[in-house]
């Protein structure tokens, strides 16, 4: 009988989201089964690999291993993006807008938008712009970019609940896509997608960012939430979670201290260059299996290894055919022998027992020699001394022993009773002092509250008298209605109406 794989029935499907336009457009999602379960369903669009670039030269912040492949283009984001596409085959470019952080360089929104436009024009693949997670500043920057890149269908992120209205309305008006970001929580991810849908944004214009954790404890949280999102979308037909997911992996992995520690700091952790690449590759594989549709990576070697791995997961094959890591930095020799501790062969204390045995055997040999000397000098003196020592022991009676034990017990009992009485008296005194202190504090607090209340009552009475006096005089002020000095734009009027509608419409 032929072996048949057990299959899971699915009633839902991940929707498709398109980034970019025309021949360079990239489609994500569309699968109707769990990640790479092609024996159960279809996966029309394999996961895509995006490469990140920064909007300024990060040479001083990045580890040497991450700088080496891009050291000739780090000062030019446009050239950097072209190298990622032409040499390393990136499907998507992610522009990290690090310089717009208000706590850092605080770059102007217009300047950031102009740079995003240049990068978008420089490459023929879709663009994702990624802010700093500062809601107020990101809203200003992303709205400017959305307006300047009208019709290019760029992805704007991260969009959170605090700025979803402004950025969502801008994306809706200028034909762009949203990266919906929530803090590692299924319910919050769904709620944000509902809010974006209430603005009129189609689900095909949304990518889910579940928040990506680095390799280690954070990855476990992210992985679990992504699995639950996939389960809700595919088996429970939850339409508000049926969108492709994107993971900003490179940014999280390479800021970990282990990815940047050199041989001088961590000599026992292996080659620093290979270590960071393997950390990124391991996280990428984990997120692929959790259901990611877009992996945002940094190092070209990670990209080179992950691309065929996606093919292997989808169509089968052997990962042994993937070549090992190619180094850009000369390896440093480490003398691990000199760093290792001395070998300890004392397993279970065996060696200690061996060393102690000779001492125990040697002791009785010396004792007979000491006893032999007095026998030659005076053989009769020894027995007399022994008799004198034994005589007092024989004089003790059983009654005397019992009496001594009874006296000791009585003394101990009296001491224990005295200690208990002292402790009880001390506890009663402490409780009494505490009660008196609480009573005094309560009285003081009540007196203070009464005084404040009386003061407030007199103040209100004086205000009422003053108001009655003004009304009696018939004083009235004419209020003139004048138009506002700053008129709202059409977009701001739309947002104002949406705000008013949203406050009155309950969430489903």
GULUMLO-843347 format. One record per residue (C-alpha): x, y, z; residue number from 1; residue in one letter. Coordinates in steps of 0.2 Angstrom, whole numbers, padded with zeros to 4 digits. Each point is the difference from the previous one (the first is absolute). Layout:
# GULUMLO-843347
NODE     X     Y     Z pos code
NODE     X     Y     Z NUM    A
...
# end
This chain:
# GULUMLO-843347
NODE     X     Y     Z pos code
NODE  0000  0000  0000   1    X
NODE  0007  0017 -0005   2    X
NODE  0004  0013  0013   3    X
NODE -0012  0015  0000   4    X
NODE  0004  0016  0009   5    X
NODE -0013  0006  0012   6    X
NODE -0008  0017 -0006   7    X
NODE -0007  0014  0009   8    X
NODE -0016  0008 -0008   9    X
NODE  0000  0019 -0001  10    X
NODE -0015  0011 -0003  11    X
NODE  0010  0017 -0001  12    X
NODE  0013  0008 -0011  13    X
NODE  0013  0013  0001  14    X
NODE -0004  0015 -0011  15    X
NODE  0012  0007 -0013  16    X
NODE  0009  0017  0003  17    X
NODE  0009  0008 -0015  18    X
NODE  0014  0012  0002  19    X
NODE  0007  0011 -0014  20    X
NODE -0008  0002 -0017  21    X
NODE  0001 -0006 -0017  22    X
NODE  0013 -0014 -0005  23    X
NODE  0010  0004  0016  24    X
NODE -0015 -0004  0012  25    X
NODE  0002 -0014  0013  26    X
NODE -0014 -0011  0006  27    X
NODE  0000 -0007  0017  28    X
NODE -0012 -0013  0009  29    X
NODE -0014 -0010 -0009  30    X
NODE  0004 -0016  0009  31    X
NODE -0014 -0011  0007  32    X
NODE  0010 -0011  0012  33    X
NODE  0013  0001  0013  34    X
NODE  0017  0006 -0005  35    X
NODE  0008 -0011 -0013  36    X
NODE -0014 -0014  0003  37    X
NODE -0001 -0002 -0019  38    X
NODE -0006 -0017  0002  39    X
NODE -0016  0007  0008  40    X
NODE -0003  0016 -0011  41    X
NODE  0007  0012 -0012  42    X
NODE  0014  0014  0003  43    X
NODE -0001  0010 -0016  44    X
NODE  0012  0013  0006  45    X
NODE  0016 -0005  0009  46    X
NODE  0007  0011  0014  47    X
NODE  0009  0015 -0006  48    X
NODE  0017  0006  0006  49    X
NODE  0002  0019  0004  50    X
NODE  0017  0008  0004  51    X
NODE  0001  0015  0011  52    X
NODE  0010  0016 -0003  53    X
NODE  0001  0015  0012  54    X
NODE -0002  0019 -0004  55    X
NODE  0017  0004  0007  56    X
NODE  0017 -0008  0001  57    X
NODE  0000 -0013  0015  58    X
NODE  0018 -0005 -0001  59    X
NODE  0003  0006  0018  60    X
NODE -0015 -0010  0007  61    X
NODE  0001 -0016 -0010  62    X
NODE  0011 -0015  0004  63    X
NODE  0015 -0002 -0013  64    X
NODE -0008 -0015 -0007  65    X
NODE -0016  0009 -0005  66    X
NODE  0010  0015 -0007  67    X
NODE  0012 -0009 -0011  68    X
NODE -0011 -0005 -0014  69    X
NODE -0007  0018 -0002  70    X
NODE  0015  0011  0005  71    X
NODE  0001  0008 -0018  72    X
NODE -0018  0005  0000  73    X
NODE -0005  0004  0018  74    X
NODE  0000  0019 -0003  75    X
NODE -0012 -0001 -0014  76    X
NODE -0017 -0008  0004  77    X
NODE -0004  0000 -0019  78    X
NODE  0016 -0009 -0005  79    X
NODE -0002 -0012  0015  80    X
NODE -0018 -0005 -0006  81    X
NODE  0006 -0003 -0017  82    X
NODE  0014 -0011  0006  83    X
NODE -0012 -0010  0010  84    X
NODE -0011 -0003 -0015  85    X
NODE  0013 -0002 -0014  86    X
NODE  0013 -0010  0009  87    X
NODE -0010 -0009  0014  88    X
NODE -0017 -0002 -0008  89    X
NODE -0011  0008  0013  90    X
NODE -0019 -0001 -0005  91    X
NODE -0004  0015  0011  92    X
NODE  0010  0015  0007  93    X
NODE -0004  0005  0018  94    X
NODE  0006  0018  0004  95    X
NODE  0002  0002  0019  96    X
NODE -0003  0018  0004  97    X
NODE  0011  0000  0016  98    X
NODE  0005  0018 -0002  99    X
NODE -0017  0007  0002 100    X
NODE  0000 -0006  0019 101    X
NODE -0005  0016  0010 102    X
NODE  0012 -0007  0013 103    X
NODE  0014 -0001 -0012 104    X
NODE  0004  0010 -0016 105    X
NODE -0018  0005 -0002 106    X
NODE  0000  0002 -0019 107    X
NODE -0013  0011 -0007 108    X
NODE -0015 -0009 -0008 109    X
NODE  0002  0009 -0017 110    X
NODE  0018 -0006 -0001 111    X
NODE -0004 -0018  0005 112    X
NODE -0014  0000 -0013 113    X
NODE  0012  0006 -0014 114    X
NODE  0013 -0013  0004 115    X
NODE -0014 -0014  0000 116    X
NODE -0005  0006 -0018 117    X
NODE  0018  0000 -0006 118    X
NODE  0002 -0018  0006 119    X
NODE -0016 -0005 -0007 120    X
NODE  0005  0007 -0017 121    X
NODE  0017 -0008  0001 122    X
NODE -0006 -0018  0000 123    X
NODE -0013 -0010 -0009 124    X
NODE -0006 -0010  0015 125    X
NODE -0014  0005  0012 126    X
NODE  0005  0011  0015 127    X
NODE -0005 -0001  0018 128    X
NODE  0004  0015  0012 129    X
NODE  0002 -0004  0018 130    X
NODE -0001  0014  0013 131    X
NODE  0006  0000  0018 132    X
NODE -0016 -0005  0009 133    X
NODE -0002  0018  0007 134    X
NODE -0019  0002 -0005 135    X
NODE  0000  0019 -0001 136    X
NODE  0016  0002 -0011 137    X
NODE -0004 -0016 -0010 138    X
NODE -0017  0007 -0005 139    X
NODE  0008  0016 -0006 140    X
NODE  0014 -0009 -0010 141    X
NODE -0011 -0014 -0007 142    X
NODE -0013  0012 -0006 143    X
NODE  0013  0010 -0009 144    X
NODE  0007 -0015 -0008 145    X
NODE -0017 -0007 -0005 146    X
NODE -0004  0017 -0009 147    X
NODE  0017  0001 -0009 148    X
NODE -0001 -0018 -0005 149    X
NODE -0018  0000 -0007 150    X
NODE -0004 -0014 -0011 151    X
NODE  0016 -0010  0004 152    X
NODE -0009 -0011  0013 153    X
NODE  0013  0000  0013 154    X
NODE -0002 -0007  0017 155    X
NODE -0001  0012  0015 156    X
NODE  0005 -0007  0017 157    X
NODE -0001 -0003  0014 158    X
NODE -0018  0006  0002 159    X
NODE -0007 -0001  0017 160    X
NODE -0016  0004  0009 161    X
NODE  0007  0017  0005 162    X
NODE  0002  0006 -0018 163    X
NODE -0011 -0012 -0011 164    X
NODE -0012  0014 -0004 165    X
NODE  0012  0012 -0008 166    X
NODE  0011 -0012 -0009 167    X
NODE -0015 -0011 -0005 168    X
NODE -0009  0014 -0008 169    X
NODE  0015  0005 -0009 170    X
NODE  0004 -0017 -0007 171    X
NODE -0019 -0001 -0005 172    X
NODE  0001  0016 -0009 173    X
NODE  0017 -0002 -0009 174    X
NODE -0001 -0019 -0004 175    X
NODE  0013 -0007  0012 176    X
NODE  0000 -0015  0012 177    X
NODE  0001 -0001  0019 178    X
NODE  0011 -0011  0011 179    X
NODE -0011 -0003  0015 180    X
NODE  0011 -0001  0016 181    X
NODE -0006 -0007  0017 182    X
NODE  0010 -0005  0015 183    X
NODE  0000 -0019 -0001 184    X
NODE -0018 -0003  0003 185    X
NODE -0013 -0009 -0011 186    X
NODE -0015  0011  0007 187    X
NODE  0009  0016 -0002 188    X
NODE  0005 -0005 -0018 189    X
NODE -0018 -0003 -0004 190    X
NODE -0006  0016  0008 191    X
NODE  0012  0011 -0010 192    X
NODE -0006 -0009 -0016 193    X
NODE -0018  0004  0004 194    X
NODE  0004  0018  0003 195    X
NODE  0009  0001 -0016 196    X
NODE -0014 -0008 -0009 197    X
NODE -0012  0012  0008 198    X
NODE  0009  0014 -0009 199    X
NODE -0004 -0008 -0016 200    X
NODE  0017 -0008 -0003 201    X
NODE -0002 -0017 -0009 202    X
NODE  0008 -0016  0008 203    X
NODE  0011 -0002 -0016 204    X
NODE  0008  0016  0005 205    X
NODE  0006 -0006  0017 206    X
NODE  0016 -0010  0005 207    X
NODE  0000 -0006  0018 208    X
NODE  0016  0004  0011 209    X
NODE -0002 -0011  0016 210    X
NODE  0016  0008  0007 211    X
NODE  0015 -0011 -0003 212    X
NODE  0011 -0006  0015 213    X
NODE  0019 -0004 -0002 214    X
NODE  0007 -0017  0001 215    X
NODE -0004 -0007  0018 216    X
NODE -0013  0004  0012 217    X
NODE -0009  0013 -0011 218    X
NODE -0001 -0011 -0015 219    X
NODE -0010 -0013  0010 220    X
NODE -0014  0013  0003 221    X
NODE  0000  0007 -0018 222    X
NODE -0001 -0018 -0007 223    X
NODE -0014 -0005  0012 224    X
NODE -0011  0015 -0005 225    X
NODE  0004 -0002 -0019 226    X
NODE -0006 -0019  0002 227    X
NODE -0016  0006  0008 228    X
NODE -0003  0013 -0013 229    X
NODE  0002 -0013 -0013 230    X
NODE -0012 -0012  0009 231    X
NODE -0013  0013  0002 232    X
NODE  0001  0005 -0019 233    X
NODE  0000 -0018 -0007 234    X
NODE -0011 -0010  0012 235    X
NODE -0011  0013  0007 236    X
NODE -0003  0011 -0015 237    X
NODE  0004  0016  0009 238    X
NODE  0000  0012 -0014 239    X
NODE  0009  0014  0010 240    X
NODE  0016 -0011  0002 241    X
NODE  0000 -0007 -0018 242    X
NODE  0015  0011 -0006 243    X
NODE  0018 -0004 -0004 244    X
NODE  0013  0003  0014 245    X
NODE  0016  0009  0000 246    X
NODE  0015 -0002  0012 247    X
NODE  0014  0014  0002 248    X
NODE  0013 -0013  0005 249    X
NODE  0017  0008 -0004 250    X
NODE -0003  0015  0010 251    X
NODE -0004 -0010  0016 252    X
NODE  0014 -0013 -0003 253    X
NODE  0015  0011 -0003 254    X
NODE -0004  0011  0015 255    X
NODE  0002 -0014  0012 256    X
NODE  0017  0001  0009 257    X
NODE  0004 -0018 -0005 258    X
NODE  0000  0004 -0018 259    X
NODE  0013  0014  0002 260    X
NODE  0012 -0007  0013 261    X
NODE  0017 -0002 -0007 262    X
NODE  0013 -0013  0004 263    X
NODE  0008  0011  0013 264    X
NODE -0016  0001  0010 265    X
NODE -0008 -0017 -0003 266    X
NODE  0014 -0012 -0006 267    X
NODE -0009 -0016  0004 268    X
NODE -0016  0005 -0011 269    X
NODE  0009 -0005 -0016 270    X
NODE  0003  0011 -0016 271    X
NODE -0010  0017  0003 272    X
NODE -0004  0001 -0019 273    X
NODE -0007 -0017 -0002 274    X
NODE -0009  0002  0017 275    X
NODE -0011  0015 -0005 276    X
NODE -0004 -0008 -0017 277    X
NODE -0005 -0016  0008 278    X
NODE -0011  0009  0013 279    X
NODE -0009  0009 -0014 280    X
NODE -0002 -0016 -0010 281    X
NODE -0007 -0010  0014 282    X
NODE -0013  0014  0004 283    X
NODE -0005  0001 -0018 284    X
NODE -0003 -0019 -0001 285    X
NODE -0010  0001  0016 286    X
NODE -0011  0014 -0007 287    X
NODE -0003 -0009 -0016 288    X
NODE -0007 -0015  0009 289    X
NODE -0011  0012  0010 290    X
NODE -0008  0007 -0016 291    X
NODE  0010  0015 -0005 292    X
NODE -0003  0006 -0018 293    X
NODE  0014  0014  0001 294    X
NODE  0017 -0002  0008 295    X
NODE  0009  0016  0003 296    X
NODE  0019 -0005  0000 297    X
NODE  0017  0010  0001 298    X
NODE  0014 -0011 -0005 299    X
NODE  0002 -0007 -0018 300    X
NODE  0007 -0017  0006 301    X
NODE -0017 -0002  0010 302    X
NODE -0009  0004 -0016 303    X
NODE  0010 -0012 -0010 304    X
NODE -0003 -0015  0012 305    X
NODE -0019  0004  0003 306    X
NODE -0005  0002 -0018 307    X
NODE  0004 -0019 -0005 308    X
NODE -0007 -0005  0017 309    X
NODE -0017  0007 -0004 310    X
NODE  0001 -0010 -0016 311    X
NODE  0004 -0016  0009 312    X
NODE -0014  0002  0013 313    X
NODE -0013  0003 -0015 314    X
NODE  0007 -0014 -0012 315    X
NODE  0011 -0011  0010 316    X
NODE  0019 -0004 -0002 317    X
NODE  0016  0000  0011 318    X
NODE  0006  0015  0009 319    X
NODE  0018 -0008 -0001 320    X
NODE  0001  0008 -0017 321    X
NODE  0000  0017  0007 322    X
NODE  0018  0007  0001 323    X
NODE  0007  0006  0017 324    X
NODE  0002  0018  0005 325    X
NODE  0013  0010 -0010 326    X
NODE  0010  0011  0011 327    X
NODE  0004  0019 -0004 328    X
NODE  0011  0002  0016 329    X
NODE  0016 -0009  0004 330    X
NODE -0002 -0013  0014 331    X
NODE  0009  0003  0016 332    X
NODE  0009 -0015  0009 333    X
NODE -0006 -0003  0018 334    X
NODE  0011 -0011  0012 335    X
NODE -0015 -0009  0008 336    X
NODE  0012 -0012  0009 337    X
NODE  0007  0014  0010 338    X
NODE -0017  0006  0004 339    X
NODE -0007 -0016  0006 340    X
NODE  0001 -0005  0018 341    X
NODE  0011 -0014  0007 342    X
NODE -0007 -0018 -0002 343    X
NODE -0008 -0007  0015 344    X
NODE  0001 -0019  0001 345    X
NODE -0007 -0001  0017 346    X
NODE -0017 -0008 -0005 347    X
NODE -0011 -0003  0015 348    X
NODE  0014  0003  0012 349    X
NODE  0009 -0016 -0005 350    X
NODE  0018  0009  0000 351    X
NODE -0004  0008  0017 352    X
NODE -0004 -0018  0008 353    X
NODE  0016 -0007 -0007 354    X
NODE  0011  0014  0008 355    X
NODE -0009 -0002  0017 356    X
NODE  0002 -0019  0001 357    X
NODE  0019  0000  0003 358    X
NODE -0002  0012  0014 359    X
NODE -0012 -0011  0009 360    X
NODE  0011 -0016 -0002 361    X
NODE  0015  0010  0007 362    X
NODE -0007  0006  0016 363    X
NODE -0002 -0016  0009 364    X
NODE  0018 -0005 -0003 365    X
NODE  0007  0015  0010 366    X
NODE -0012 -0003  0015 367    X
NODE  0008 -0016  0006 368    X
NODE  0017  0008  0001 369    X
NODE -0006  0013  0012 370    X
NODE -0008 -0013  0011 371    X
NODE  0015 -0011  0000 372    X
NODE  0011  0013  0009 373    X
NODE -0009  0001  0017 374    X
NODE -0001 -0019  0001 375    X
NODE  0020 -0002  0001 376    X
NODE  0001  0014  0013 377    X
NODE -0014 -0004  0012 378    X
NODE -0012 -0015 -0003 379    X
NODE -0009  0003  0016 380    X
NODE -0004  0018 -0002 381    X
NODE -0011 -0002 -0015 382    X
NODE -0013 -0011  0008 383    X
NODE -0002  0011  0016 384    X
NODE -0003  0015 -0011 385    X
NODE -0014 -0009 -0010 386    X
NODE -0008 -0006  0016 387    X
NODE -0001  0018  0007 388    X
NODE -0008  0006 -0016 389    X
NODE -0013 -0014  0000 390    X
NODE -0005  0002  0019 391    X
NODE -0010  0016 -0002 392    X
NODE -0010 -0006 -0014 393    X
NODE -0006 -0015  0011 394    X
NODE -0005  0012  0014 395    X
NODE -0014  0008 -0011 396    X
NODE -0018 -0008  0003 397    X
NODE -0015  0000 -0012 398    X
NODE -0010  0011  0013 399    X
NODE  0014  0014 -0001 400    X
NODE -0001  0000 -0019 401    X
NODE -0019  0002  0000 402    X
NODE  0001  0014  0013 403    X
NODE  0013  0009 -0011 404    X
NODE -0011 -0002 -0015 405    X
NODE -0015  0006  0009 406    X
NODE  0008  0016  0006 407    X
NODE  0007  0004 -0017 408    X
NODE -0018 -0002 -0008 409    X
NODE -0007  0011  0014 410    X
NODE  0013  0014 -0003 411    X
NODE -0004 -0001 -0019 412    X
NODE -0019  0001  0002 413    X
NODE  0002  0015  0012 414    X
NODE  0011  0009 -0013 415    X
NODE -0012 -0004 -0014 416    X
NODE -0015  0006  0010 417    X
NODE  0009  0016  0004 418    X
NODE  0005  0003 -0018 419    X
NODE -0018 -0003 -0006 420    X
NODE -0007  0012  0014 421    X
NODE  0012  0013 -0006 422    X
NODE -0004 -0002 -0018 423    X
NODE -0019  0001  0004 424    X
NODE  0003  0016  0010 425    X
NODE  0010  0008 -0014 426    X
NODE -0013 -0005 -0013 427    X
NODE -0014  0008  0010 428    X
NODE  0010  0016  0003 429    X
NODE  0004  0001 -0019 430    X
NODE -0018 -0003 -0004 431    X
NODE -0006  0013  0012 432    X
NODE  0012  0013 -0006 433    X
NODE -0005 -0004 -0018 434    X
NODE -0018  0002  0004 435    X
NODE  0003  0017  0008 436    X
NODE  0010  0006 -0014 437    X
NODE -0013 -0005 -0013 438    X
NODE -0014  0008  0011 439    X
NODE  0010  0016  0001 440    X
NODE  0004  0000 -0019 441    X
NODE -0019 -0003 -0004 442    X
NODE -0004  0015  0012 443    X
NODE  0012  0011 -0009 444    X
NODE -0006 -0005 -0017 445    X
NODE -0018  0003  0005 446    X
NODE  0005  0017  0007 447    X
NODE  0009  0005 -0016 448    X
NODE -0014 -0006 -0011 449    X
NODE -0013  0010  0010 450    X
NODE  0011  0015 -0001 451    X
NODE  0002 -0001 -0019 452    X
NODE -0018 -0003 -0002 453    X
NODE -0005  0015  0010 454    X
NODE  0013  0010 -0010 455    X
NODE -0007 -0006 -0016 456    X
NODE -0018  0004  0006 457    X
NODE  0004  0018  0004 458    X
NODE  0009  0002 -0016 459    X
NODE -0015 -0006 -0010 460    X
NODE -0012  0011  0010 461    X
NODE  0011  0015 -0004 462    X
NODE  0000 -0004 -0018 463    X
NODE -0019 -0002  0000 464    X
NODE -0002  0017  0008 465    X
NODE  0011  0008 -0012 466    X
NODE -0009 -0008 -0015 467    X
NODE -0017  0005  0008 468    X
NODE  0007  0018  0001 469    X
NODE  0005  0000 -0018 470    X
NODE -0017 -0006 -0006 471    X
NODE -0009  0013  0011 472    X
NODE  0010  0014 -0009 473    X
NODE -0006 -0008 -0017 474    X
NODE  0018 -0001 -0006 475    X
NODE  0000 -0010 -0016 476    X
NODE  0014 -0003 -0013 477    X
NODE -0004  0000 -0019 478    X
NODE  0008 -0016 -0008 479    X
NODE  0005  0003 -0018 480    X
NODE  0002 -0015 -0011 481    X
NODE  0014  0001 -0012 482    X
NODE  0007 -0012 -0013 483    X
NODE  0016 -0010  0006 484    X
NODE  0016  0007 -0006 485    X
NODE  0006 -0017 -0006 486    X
NODE -0013 -0009 -0011 487    X
NODE  0000 -0019 -0001 488    X
NODE  0005 -0009 -0016 489    X
NODE -0012 -0012 -0008 490    X
NODE  0011 -0015  0006 491    X
NODE -0001  0007  0018 492    X
NODE -0019  0003 -0002 493    X
NODE -0002 -0019 -0005 494    X
NODE  0010 -0005  0015 495    X
NODE -0010  0011  0012 496    X
NODE -0016 -0009 -0007 497    X
NODE  0007 -0017  0001 498    X
NODE  0005  0004  0018 499    X
NODE -0017  0005  0004 500    X
NODE -0008 -0016 -0008 501    X
NODE  0013 -0011  0008 502    X
NODE -0004  0006  0017 503    X
NODE -0019 -0004 -0002 504    X
NODE  0002 -0017 -0009 505    X
NODE  0004 -0015  0011 506    X
NODE  0013 -0013 -0005 507    X
NODE -0007 -0016 -0006 508    X
# end
